[in-house]
Amino acid sequence: MKRDAHPLLVFDWDGTLMDSTAAIVRAIQHACDDLGLPVPSASDAAFVIGLGLNDALRHVVPSLPATEYPRLSAAYRRHYFAEDSRLDLFPGMIELLHELKDAGHALAVATGKSRLGLERALDHAALRGLFDATRTADETASKPHPAMLEELMAQLVYAPGQTLMIGDTTHDLQMAHNAGCYALAVSYGAHAAAALAALRPLAVVDSVPALRAFLLES
């Protein structure tokens, strides 16, 4: 499929643009340990990346009463924000985003981060103003619900057939499917290539150079 078939490119953030998977896993595990809760395995913690925080907590600690979510959320944020200033975008990603913008694509972000978390990340990466629109999980329904993509498409006036969702988790791909959009998977983030491929995205790419080749050279 020609690249100009997707004028709107919507990116997930963690594990797709930013190399933050390990930091999120550690923050989830440390937060559970702080509260004396069962500490999830790295794979279980990585699975919930991309979900809104409350949905993620329900998955990793299913026995936790909802009244305790604020305490666990606060512990997670404390641990994650202690590390986030040291996190960077994957090598070559900043250059790719500017190339895509120069090529005429509209760029957006649909992320399981909070608005505060995304704003901190945009400032740290010096990307404020590059994206035409963004949505976070505390502003609308969490992935895989299609609301993030539907709201972005409505705001930027693009149809599902013009929109490509790019993400590293099955939650991203399922959201794209639910919204009627195309999806492209990256396998260098939180979820395994086989799980991503099972949802039949346009492709599964394993590096930023391969992502660039798909978006700008195919």
C-alpha positions in Angstrom: 0.0 0.0 0.0 1.4 3.4 -1.0 2.5 5.6 1.9 0.3 8.5 0.8 -2.8 6.3 1.5 -2.3 7.2 5.2 -2.1 11.0 5.5 -2.8 10.7 9.3 -0.2 8.7 11.3 -1.2 8.1 14.9 1.6 6.9 17.2 1.5 5.1 20.5 4.1 6.6 22.9 5.7 4.1 25.3 7.5 1.3 23.5 6.8 2.8 20.1 8.3 6.3 20.2 10.1 6.2 23.6 12.3 3.5 25.0 10.3 3.3 28.2 9.1 -0.3 28.5 11.6 -1.4 31.1 11.0 1.7 33.2 7.3 1.1 33.3 7.7 -2.5 34.2 10.0 -1.5 37.1 7.6 1.2 38.3 4.7 -1.3 38.3 6.7 -3.9 40.2 8.1 -1.4 42.8 4.6 0.1 43.4 3.2 -3.3 44.1 6.1 -4.1 46.4 5.6 -0.8 48.3 2.0 -1.7 49.1 2.8 -5.3 50.0 1.0 -6.7 47.0 2.0 -9.6 44.8 4.7 -8.4 42.4 3.8 -9.2 38.8 6.3 -10.8 36.5 8.0 -8.6 33.9 5.9 -10.2 31.2 2.7 -9.5 33.1 3.7 -5.9 33.8 4.7 -5.4 30.2 1.4 -6.7 28.9 -0.6 -3.8 30.4 1.6 -1.1 28.9 -0.6 1.0 26.7 -3.7 0.6 28.9 -5.0 3.4 31.1 -3.6 3.2 34.6 -6.7 1.9 36.3 -7.2 -0.8 33.6 -3.6 -1.8 34.0 -3.9 -2.0 37.8 -7.0 -4.2 37.5 -5.0 -6.6 35.3 -1.8 -6.8 37.3 -3.5 -6.9 40.8 -7.0 -8.3 40.1 -7.7 -8.8 43.8 -7.0 -5.2 44.8 -10.2 -3.3 45.9 -10.9 -0.3 43.7 -10.7 1.9 46.8 -6.9 1.1 46.8 -6.3 2.2 43.2 -5.4 5.8 44.2 -2.6 4.5 46.5 -1.2 2.2 43.9 -1.5 4.8 41.2 0.4 7.3 43.3 3.2 4.8 44.1 3.5 3.9 40.4 3.7 7.6 39.4 6.3 8.2 42.1 8.6 5.5 40.8 8.0 6.2 37.1 8.5 10.0 37.4 11.8 9.3 39.2 13.1 7.8 36.0 11.2 9.5 33.2 13.7 12.4 32.8 16.3 9.9 31.8 14.3 8.2 29.1 14.8 8.9 25.4 13.1 8.3 22.2 14.4 5.3 20.2 17.5 6.3 18.2 16.5 7.8 14.8 12.9 8.4 15.9 13.1 12.2 16.2 14.6 12.4 12.7 11.9 10.1 11.4 9.1 12.2 12.9 10.4 15.4 11.3 10.8 13.6 7.9 7.2 12.4 8.1 6.0 16.0 9.0 8.0 17.4 6.1 6.5 14.8 3.8 3.1 16.2 4.6 1.7 13.7 7.1 -0.5 14.8 9.9 0.9 13.3 13.2 -0.9 12.4 16.3 -0.4 10.5 19.6 -2.8 8.0 21.2 -1.3 6.9 24.5 -2.1 5.1 27.7 -0.2 7.8 29.6 -1.9 10.5 31.6 -2.0 14.0 30.2 0.6 15.0 32.8 2.9 12.1 31.8 2.6 12.9 28.1 3.3 16.6 28.6 6.4 15.8 30.6 7.5 13.4 27.9 6.9 15.9 25.1 8.9 18.5 26.9 11.8 16.1 27.6 11.9 15.0 24.0 11.6 18.6 22.7 8.6 17.5 20.5 6.0 20.0 21.7 4.2 21.4 18.7 5.2 18.6 16.3 2.0 16.6 16.8 -1.2 18.0 15.4 -3.3 16.4 18.1 -2.9 14.0 21.1 -5.1 11.9 23.3 -4.4 10.3 26.7 -6.1 7.6 28.7 -7.3 10.0 31.4 -9.1 12.1 28.8 -11.1 9.4 27.1 -11.7 5.6 27.1 -8.7 3.4 27.4 -7.4 1.2 24.6 -8.6 -1.0 23.0 -11.8 1.1 22.9 -11.7 3.1 19.7 -12.5 6.5 21.3 -8.9 7.9 21.1 -8.7 7.3 17.4 -12.3 8.4 16.7 -11.7 11.7 18.5 -8.4 12.3 16.8 -9.9 11.6 13.3 -12.8 13.9 14.1 -10.5 16.7 15.3 -8.2 16.4 12.3 -10.9 15.5 9.8 -9.6 12.2 8.5 -11.5 9.0 7.7 -10.6 5.6 9.1 -9.3 4.5 5.7 -6.8 7.4 5.7 -5.5 6.7 9.2 -2.7 4.4 10.3 -2.2 3.5 13.9 1.4 2.6 14.8 2.0 0.7 18.1 3.9 -1.9 20.0 1.1 -3.7 21.8 -1.9 -5.8 20.9 -4.0 -3.0 22.6 -2.9 -0.6 19.9 -3.8 -3.0 17.1 -7.2 -3.9 18.6 -8.0 -0.2 19.0 -7.2 0.3 15.3 -9.4 -2.6 14.4 -12.3 -1.3 16.6 -12.0 2.1 14.9 -11.9 0.7 11.4 -8.3 2.0 10.8 -5.2 0.4 9.4 -2.5 -0.7 11.9 1.3 -1.1 11.8 3.1 -3.0 14.6 6.6 -2.5 15.9 8.1 -5.5 17.7 10.9 -3.6 19.6 8.5 -2.6 22.4 6.3 -4.3 25.0 4.6 -7.2 23.1 6.1 -10.1 21.2 6.1 -10.1 17.4 4.0 -13.3 17.2 1.2 -11.8 19.3 1.3 -8.7 17.2 1.3 -10.6 13.9 -1.7 -12.7 15.0 -3.8 -9.5 14.8 -2.9 -9.1 11.1 -1.5 -5.5 11.0 -0.2 -4.3 7.6 3.3 -5.3 8.8 5.4 -6.0 11.9 8.6 -4.1 11.8 11.5 -4.7 14.1 13.5 -1.5 14.2 13.2 2.3 13.6 15.0 2.0 10.2 12.5 -0.7 9.2 9.6 1.6 10.3 11.1 4.5 8.3 11.4 2.2 5.2 7.7 1.2 5.5 6.4 4.8 6.0 8.7 6.7 3.6 10.0 4.2 1.1 7.3 1.7 0.5 
